[in-house]
Structure formats: structure tokens, C-alpha cells
């Protein structure tokens, strides 16, 4: 039945492509979370009336974030080829896609982190400052815990974007389901391959969305 409906599907190649998509998404998501938190904190802490109020630094960080958010991902990959080759030693395969995936997603998540931090009750922050809490204590004991549901929701949205990015990266040889769909499906006009890859990508998106929504609801005590 399966072979008659999808005669061009090679199961081993399909599983490898699926594994590569998960591999790229999860590792890039970890890097995006770390750098996104740092960018978001910098934007929040250096803004007007922030703990580290610094107009120049805020403008510099905001400009970097805006520039990288504005560049279409497929063009960003091409622009980063020399950097990727220097860092990873290759421009092909799942590992080679990671720098572009992280650089493309971290600024987006950084803005979401900034928005989440701005939603924290200023009275709680002021109370911590009045009690003599250090900046590090305010960040790790007040800001991040209080904004955690929004941070989790933000990383869920970012993860779904990343899955789409892995598919685009696959078109230029990064591996994953995008690579399999394009080179083994579209270019050979074997559209059953394209269809199955699309279904799997949708299922992966649903999985990440479910995990993100569940985690956010468990964390949110309101």
C-alpha cells in the first residue's frame, strides 16, 4: 500500500533527513535561546530608565538586531558562507547551517525577550532595588523568573521559524527535510517525496508548538 502511494520514498533517506531537521532545529534553538536572552537583556537594561541606562549601547544593539532581522534568511546564508567556512570548515551539511540559523534567529528572539522583560511589573523590580539587590540578583531572581511564561512562548514561536529556516537551508545543501524535498523530490519531479516531507515538517511544527504551549501553561502560575 505504502509503496503504491509513495513509490519514490526511500525510508532510510527519509529518516536521515528527519533526524537532520531535528538536529539543526534543536542545536540552533539552544544557541538562539542563549544569544537571544543576552540581546534581550542588553536592550532592556540599557534602555531609558533602565538599570544600565546607556543610550549609545542601546542604539548599537538595537541596530544590530534590526539589521539581522531585516535580512531575508536565504540571503543571510549566502552572506555568511565565508564566515561559516572559516568556523565550521565547510558550507554543506547540518553543522554548516548552524551559524546562519542562530544568527538569523537570535535577533528575532532577542526582541521577544525585550518585550517579555518590559511586561514585568516595575514595582517588583523597584522593590528589589530598594532592598539593595545587585543587578545580577535582579536579573536571575526577578526579571527572568517573572517573564518566564512569555520567554517560553517566544522560544516556541522562534522554534517554528527555525524549522522553516532549516527547510530553506536544505535547498542549498544543509541537509534535512528541505534538502530531501528539493533535491530528491522537486528536481526529479517526484512529488510524493515533496508531499511526505511537507507532512513531516508540519508534524514537527505541531510537536514543538504542543511542547511550548504545555511548558508555558505549566510555568504560568497566574
SERO-4910 file (N, C-alpha, C, O; in steps of 0.05 Angstrom, whole numbers):
BEGIN
 pado doro    nc1    nc2    nc3   cac1   cac2   cac3    cc1    cc2    cc3    oc1    oc2    oc3
  Unk    A     17    -24      0      0      0      0     17     25      0     14     43    -16
  Unk    A     37     26     19     55     49     21     71     53     -5     73     75    -15
  Unk    A     82     30    -16     98     32    -40     82     41    -64     93     55    -82
  Unk    A     56     34    -65     40     42    -88     33     71    -86     30     85   -107
  Unk    A     29     82    -61     22    110    -58     47    128    -60     46    150    -72
  Unk    A     69    119    -49     94    135    -49    117    118    -59    135    110    -44
  Unk    A    118    113    -85    137     95    -97    166    105    -96    185     89    -98
  Unk    A    169    131    -93    196    143    -95    209    148    -67    231    159    -66
  Unk    A    195    141    -46    206    146    -19    225    124    -11    219    101    -11
  Unk    A    249    133     -4    269    115      8    268    120     39    277    141     48
  Unk    A    259    100     54    254    104     82    280    112     97    279    129    115
  Unk    A    302    100     91    327    106    105    334    135    100    342    149    118
  Unk    A    332    144     75    339    172     69    319    191     83    327    213     92
  Unk    A    294    183     84    274    200     97    279    203    127    277    225    138
  Unk    A    287    181    140    293    182    169    318    199    174    319    214    194
  Unk    A    338    196    157    362    212    160    355    242    157    365    258    173
  Unk    A    339    248    137    331    276    133    315    287    157    319    310    165
  Unk    A    298    270    168    282    279    191    300    283    216    298    303    230
  Unk    A    319    265    219    339    268    241    355    294    238    359    308    258
  Unk    A    363    299    214    379    324    209    363    349    215    374    369    225
  Unk    A    337    348    208    320    371    214    318    375    244    320    398    254
  Unk    A    313    354    259    312    356    288    339    366    299    340    383    317
  Unk    A    361    355    289    388    362    298    393    392    295    402    405    313
  Unk    A    387    402    271    392    430    265    374    448    282    383    468    293
  Unk    A    349    440    284    329    457    299    336    458    329    336    480    340
  Unk    A    342    435    341    347    435    370    373    449    377    374    465    396
  Unk    A    395    443    362    420    457    368    419    487    363    429    503    379
  Unk    A    406    494    341    403    523    335    385    536    355    389    560    362
  Unk    A    365    522    366    347    533    386    362    539    412    356    559    425
  Unk    A    380    521    419    396    525    443    413    550    440    414    567    458
  Unk    A    427    553    418    443    576    412    427    602    411    435    623    421
  Unk    A    404    600    398    386    623    396    376    632    423    374    656    429
  Unk    A    369    612    440    359    619    467    381    634    483    375    654    496
  Unk    A    405    624    482    427    637    497    432    665    487    433    685    502
  Unk    A    437    668    461    444    694    449    420    713    449    423    737    452
  Unk    A    396    702    446    372    718    447    367    730    475    359    753    477
  Unk    A    371    714    495    369    724    523    389    747    528    382    767    539
  Unk    A    413    743    518    434    764    522    426    789    508    429    811    519
  Unk    A    417    787    483    409    811    467    385    824    480    385    849    483
  Unk    A    366    808    489    342    820    501    348    834    527    338    856    533
  Unk    A    366    822    543    374    835    568    389    861    563    384    881    577
  Unk    A    406    861    543    421    885    537    402    908    528    405    931    536
  Unk    A    383    900    511    363    920    502    347    931    525    341    955    526
  Unk    A    340    914    544    323    922    566    339    938    587    330    959    596
  Unk    A    362    928    594    378    941    615    389    968    607    393    986    624
  Unk    A    395    972    581    407    997    572    387   1017    561    394   1039    553
  Unk    A    361   1010    562    341   1029    552    338   1053    571    349   1052    593
  Unk    A    323   1073    563    318   1096    580    306   1087    607    286   1072    607
  Unk    A    317   1097    629    308   1090    656    314   1061    663    304   1051    683
  Unk    A    331   1047    647    339   1020    653    361   1019    674    372   1040    681
  Unk    A    367    996    684    387    993    705    414   1001    695    430   1013    710
  Unk    A    420    995    670    446   1003    658    442   1024    637    455   1023    616
  Unk    A    425   1043    641    417   1062    621    442   1072    605    460   1084    617
  Unk    A    441   1067    579    464   1074    562    453   1077    533    450   1058    519
  Unk    A    448   1102    526    435   1107    500    451   1097    477    440   1085    458
  Unk    A    477   1102    477    495   1094    455    495   1063    452    491   1053    430
  Unk    A    499   1049    474    499   1019    472    472   1008    464    471    989    449
  Unk    A    451   1021    473    424   1012    466    419   1015    436    408    997    423
  Unk    A    428   1038    425    425   1043    396    441   1023    380    432   1013    360
  Unk    A    466   1017    389    483    998    375    471    970    374    469    958    353
  Unk    A    462    961    398    450    934    399    424    933    383    419    913    369
  Unk    A    407    953    386    382    954    371    387    954    341    372    942    326
  Unk    A    407    969    332    414    970    304    422    942    293    413    934    272
  Unk    A    440    929    308    448    902    301    424    883    299    422    868    279
  Unk    A    407    884    319    383    867    319    366    873    295    356    855    281
  Unk    A    361    898    290    343    906    267    354    899    240    340    890    222
  Unk    A    381    902    237    393    895    212    391    866    206    383    858    184
  Unk    A    398    849    225    397    820    220    368    810    218    363    790    204
  Unk    A    349    823    231    321    815    228    311    822    200    293    809    190
  Unk    A    322    843    188    313    853    162    323    836    139    311    837    117
  Unk    A    345    822    142    357    807    120    342    781    116    340    765    135
  Unk    A    331    776     92    318    750     87    337    727     92    361    729     86
  Unk    A    327    706    104    344    684    113    361    672     91    384    666     95
  Unk    A    349    667     68    364    654     46    387    671     38    408    661     30
  Unk    A    384    698     39    407    716     32    427    716     54    451    717     49
  Unk    A    418    715     79    436    714    102    455    690    100    479    692    106
  Unk    A    444    667     92    460    643     90    483    648     70    506    641     75
  Unk    A    476    660     47    496    665     26    517    685     36    541    682     31
  Unk    A    508    706     51    527    726     61    546    714     81    569    722     84
  Unk    A    537    694     96    553    681    117    570    658    108    584    646    124
  Unk    A    570    652     82    586    630     72    616    632     80    626    612     90
  Unk    A    629    655     76    657    656     84    661    652    114    679    637    123
  Unk    A    643    664    131    645    660    160    640    631    167    654    620    184
  Unk    A    620    619    155    613    591    160    636    572    153    643    554    168
  Unk    A    648    577    130    670    561    120    694    563    139    708    544    145
  Unk    A    699    588    149    721    592    168    715    578    195    733    566    206
  Unk    A    690    580    204    683    570    231    680    540    231    689    526    249
  Unk    A    666    529    210    659    501    210    676    484    191    676    459    193
  Unk    A    691    497    174    708    483    155    693    472    131    705    458    114
  Unk    A    668    479    128    652    470    105    627    488    103    620    502    123
  Unk    A    615    489     79    590    504     76    566    485     70    545    494     63
  Unk    A    571    459     73    550    440     68    545    422     92    563    418    108
  Unk    A    521    412     95    514    394    117    500    409    140    501    434    141
  Unk    A    488    394    158    473    405    181    490    424    198    481    445    207
  Unk    A    515    416    204    532    433    221    538    460    209    539    480    223
  Unk    A    541    460    183    547    485    169    524    504    170    527    529    167
  Unk    A    499    494    173    476    511    175    473    525    201    459    545    203
  Unk    A    485    514    222    480    524    249    487    554    253    471    569    265
  Unk    A    511    564    244    516    593    248    494    611    236    486    630    249
  Unk    A    486    605    211    465    622    199    439    619    213    424    639    216
  Unk    A    432    595    222    407    591    236    406    607    262    386    620    269
  Unk    A    428    606    277    430    621    303    430    651    298    416    666    311
  Unk    A    447    660    279    450    689    274    423    700    262    416    723    268
  Unk    A    409    683    247    384    692    236    361    693    256    342    709    253
  Unk    A    362    676    277    340    674    296    344    689    322    325    698    334
  Unk    A    369    691    331    374    704    357    364    733    358    353    740    379
  Unk    A    368    750    338    357    777    339    327    777    342    316    794    356
  Unk    A    313    760    327    284    758    329    276    751    358    258    763    369
  Unk    A    289    730    369    282    722    396    290    744    416    277    748    436
  Unk    A    312    758    411    321    780    428    300    801    431    296    811    454
  Unk    A    286    808    410    264    827    412    241    816    428    229    831    444
  Unk    A    235    791    425    214    778    442    221    778    471    204    782    488
  Unk    A    247    774    477    257    774    504    253    803    516    244    806    538
  Unk    A    261    823    500    258    850    509    229    857    516    224    869    536
  Unk    A    211    849    498    182    854    503    173    840    528    158    851    544
  Unk    A    182    815    532    175    800    556    184    813    582    170    814    602
  Unk    A    209    823    581    221    836    604    206    863    611    203    870    634
  Unk    A    198    877    590    183    902    594    156    897    607    144    916    619
  Unk    A    145    873    605    119    867    617    121    860    646    101    858    660
  Unk    A    146    856    656    149    851    685    141    876    701    149    898    694
  Unk    A    126    872    722    117    894    739    141    910    749    159    900    763
  Unk    A    142    936    742    164    953    750    166    956    781    187    960    792
  Unk    A    143    953    794    143    954    823    159    932    836    172    937    856
  Unk    A    159    909    824    174    886    834    204    892    831    220    887    849
  Unk    A    212    903    808    240    910    803    249    932    822    271    930    834
  Unk    A    232    952    825    239    975    843    242    965    872    259    974    887
  Unk    A    224    947    880    226    936    908    252    921    912    265    923    933
  Unk    A    260    905    892    286    891    894    309    910    896    328    906    911
  Unk    A    308    932    880    330    952    880    330    966    907    352    972    918
  Unk    A    307    971    918    305    985    944    316    968    967    326    978    987
  Unk    A    315    942    964    325    923    984    355    919    980    367    903    995
  Unk    A    367    932    961    396    931    957    405    908    939    429    900    939
  Unk    A    387    896    924    394    873    907    413    882    885    409    904    873
  Unk    A    432    866    879    451    872    857    437    867    830    417    853    829
  Unk    A    449    877    809    438    874    783    435    844    775    415    836    764
  Unk    A    456    829    782    455    800    776    431    787    790    418    770    779
  Unk    A    427    795    815    404    783    831    378    791    818    359    775    816
  Unk    A    375    816    810    350    826    797    345    810    771    322    803    765
  Unk    A    366    805    756    363    791    730    354    762    735    334    753    723
  Unk    A    368    748    753    363    719    756    341    712    776    330    690    775
  Unk    A    335    731    794    315    725    814    288    739    809    268    731    820
  Unk    A    289    760    793    265    776    788    257    775    758    236    765    751
  Unk    A    274    787    742    266    791    713    261    765    698    240    762    687
  Unk    A    280    747    699    277    722    684    255    704    695    238    694    679
  Unk    A    253    700    721    231    683    731    204    695    726    185    681    719
  Unk    A    201    722    729    175    735    725    166    734    696    142    734    690
  Unk    A    185    734    678    179    735    649    180    708    636    176    706    612
  Unk    A    184    687    652    189    660    640    166    650    622    172    639    601
  Unk    A    141    653    629    120    644    611    122    657    583    119    644    563
  Unk    A    127    683    583    129    697    557    155    689    543    155    687    518
  Unk    A    176    683    558    201    674    545    197    647    532    207    642    510
  Unk    A    182    629    545    177    603    534    159    605    509    164    592    489
  Unk    A    139    622    510    122    627    487    138    638    464    134    630    441
  Unk    A    157    656    470    173    668    450    192    648    437    196    648    412
  Unk    A    204    630    453    222    610    441    207    589    425    218    577    407
  Unk    A    181    585    432    164    567    416    160    579    388    163    565    368
  Unk    A    153    604    387    149    618    361    175    617    345    175    613    321
  Unk    A    197    622    359    224    622    346    230    594    335    242    591    313
  Unk    A    224    573    350    229    546    342    214    539    316    225    526    298
  Unk    A    190    549    314    174    544    289    186    559    266    187    548    244
  Unk    A    196    583    270    211    597    249    236    582    241    242    580    217
  Unk    A    250    571    261    274    556    256    269    532    238    285    525    221
  Unk    A    247    518    243    240    495    226    238    503    197    247    489    179
  Unk    A    225    526    193    223    536    165    250    544    154    256    540    131
  Unk    A    267    555    171    294    562    163    310    538    155    326    539    135
  Unk    A    307    516    170    322    491    163    314    481    135    331    471    120
  Unk    A    289    485    128    280    476    102    292    493     80    300    483     59
  Unk    A    294    520     85    307    537     66    337    531     63    348    531     42
  Unk    A    349    526     86    378    519     86    383    493     71    404    490     58
  Unk    A    364    475     72    366    450     58    369    453     28    381    437     14
  Unk    A    356    474     17    357    478    -12    385    484    -22    391    479    -45
  Unk    A    402    494     -4    430    500    -13    449    480      0    473    486      3
  Unk    A    439    456      7    456    434     15    461    430     44    481    417     52
  Unk    A    443    440     62    448    437     90    437    411    101    442    404    124
  Unk    A    423    396     85    412    371     94    384    375    105    373    397    103
  Unk    A    372    354    117    346    357    128    324    352    108    329    345     85
  Unk    A    299    356    117    276    350    100    274    370     77    264    362     55
  Unk    A    282    395     81    283    414     58    301    405     36    294    407     12
  Unk    A    324    395     44    343    384     24    332    360      9    334    358    -15
  Unk    A    320    342     24    308    317     13    285    324     -6    283    313    -28
  Unk    A    268    343      2    245    351    -14    254    364    -40    242    359    -61
  Unk    A    274    381    -38    283    396    -62    299    379    -82    293    377   -105
  Unk    A    320    366    -72    338    351    -89    327    324    -98    332    316   -121
  Unk    A    313    310    -80    303    284    -87    274    284    -96    264    264   -107
  Unk    A    260    306    -90    232    307    -98    228    327   -121    221    318   -143
  Unk    A    231    353   -115    225    373   -135    242    370   -161    231    370   -183
  Unk    A    269    368   -157    286    368   -181    282    342   -198    287    343   -222
  Unk    A    273    321   -186    268    296   -200    238    294   -208    230    274   -220
  Unk    A    223    314   -201    194    314   -206    180    290   -193    161    279   -204
  Unk    A    190    283   -170    178    261   -154    163    274   -131    173    276   -109
  Unk    A    138    282   -136    124    300   -118    113    285    -94    103    297    -75
  Unk    A    113    258    -94    106    243    -70    127    248    -48    120    248    -24
  Unk    A    152    252    -56    174    259    -37    169    286    -25    171    290      0
  Unk    A    162    305    -41    156    333    -32    132    332    -12    133    345      8
  Unk    A    112    317    -19     88    315     -3     94    303     25     85    314     45
  Unk    A    109    282     26    115    269     52    133    287     69    129    289     93
  Unk    A    152    300     56    169    318     71    153    341     83    158    350    105
  Unk    A    134    351     67    116    373     77    100    363    101     98    378    121
  Unk    A     89    339    100     73    328    122     91    326    147     82    333    169
  Unk    A    115    316    144    133    313    167    141    340    179    142    342    204
  Unk    A    146    360    162    152    386    173    129    397    189    133    409    210
  Unk    A    104    394    178     81    403    193     78    389    219     71    402    240
  Unk    A     83    363    220     81    348    245    102    357    265     96    359    289
  Unk    A    126    363    256    147    373    273    139    400    285    143    405    309
  Unk    A    127    417    269    117    443    278     96    439    300     97    452    321
  Unk    A     77    421    295     56    415    315     69    405    341     60    412    363
  Unk    A     89    388    339    103    377    363    115    399    379    112    400    403
  Unk    A    130    417    366    143    439    381    123    458    393    126    468    415
  Unk    A    101    463    378     80    481    388     67    469    413     61    483    432
  Unk    A     62    443    412     49    429    435     68    430    459     59    437    481
  Unk    A     93    424    455    112    424    478    114    453    489    115    456    513
  Unk    A    116    473    471    118    500    480     94    510    496     96    522    517
  Unk    A     70    504    485     45    512    499     42    498    526     34    510    545
  Unk    A     48    472    526     46    457    551     65    468    572     58    472    595
  Unk    A     90    474    564    110    484    583    102    512    593    105    518    617
  Unk    A     93    529    575     85    556    583     61    555    603     61    570    622
  Unk    A     42    538    598     19    535    616     27    524    643     16    532    664
  Unk    A     47    506    644     56    495    669     71    516    686     70    516    710
  Unk    A     86    533    671    103    553    685     86    576    695     91    587    716
  Unk    A     66    583    679     49    607    685     31    601    709     13    584    708
  Unk    A     36    614    732     21    609    756     -3    628    760    -18    627    780
  Unk    A     -7    646    740    -29    665    743    -56    651    740    -77    664    742
***
